[in-house]
């Protein structure tokens, strides 16, 4: 692998790490929103029964 390939690989690795960090921040924010919605929208008896508001993170893209 020559210097150009190594430089490109480093740029791609940095971009991939940045995307993953961004996705993690989005998921963390969505988790906080889901907890807040669960606490504010669901009546206590449903929360006591274990019902929680959830979402699918597979579609979350940075």
C-alpha positions in Angstrom: 0.0 0.0 0.0 1.5 3.3 -1.0 1.3 6.7 0.8 -1.8 7.8 -1.1 -3.7 4.6 -0.3 -2.7 4.9 3.4 -3.8 8.6 3.4 -7.2 7.7 1.8 -7.6 4.8 4.2 -7.0 7.1 7.2 -9.5 9.7 5.8 -12.1 6.9 5.3 -11.5 5.5 8.8 -12.0 9.0 10.3 -15.2 9.6 8.3 -16.5 6.2 9.4 -15.7 6.9 13.0 -17.4 10.3 12.7 -20.6 8.8 11.2 -20.7 6.2 14.0 -20.3 8.8 16.7 -23.0 10.9 15.1 -25.3 7.9 14.9 -24.6 7.2 18.6 -25.5 10.7 19.5 -28.8 10.5 17.6 -29.7 7.2 19.2 -28.9 8.6 22.7 -31.2 11.6 22.0 -33.9 9.3 20.7 -33.6 7.1 23.9 -34.0 10.2 26.0 -37.1 11.2 24.0 -38.6 7.7 24.3 -38.1 7.8 28.1 -39.6 11.3 28.3 -42.6 10.2 26.2 -43.1 7.0 28.2 -43.1 9.0 31.4 -45.4 11.8 30.1 -47.8 9.9 27.8 -48.4 6.5 29.4 -50.5 6.2 32.4 -48.8 4.9 35.6 -50.6 1.5 35.4 -49.2 0.9 31.9 -45.7 1.9 33.0 -45.9 -0.3 36.0 -46.9 -3.2 33.8 -43.6 -2.6 31.9 -45.0 -0.9 28.8 -42.5 1.5 27.2 -42.4 3.6 24.1 -39.8 2.1 21.7 -38.5 2.8 18.2 -36.4 1.1 15.5 -32.8 2.3 15.3 -32.0 0.3 12.1 -33.2 3.2 9.9 -31.2 5.9 11.8 -28.6 7.2 9.5 -26.1 10.0 10.3 
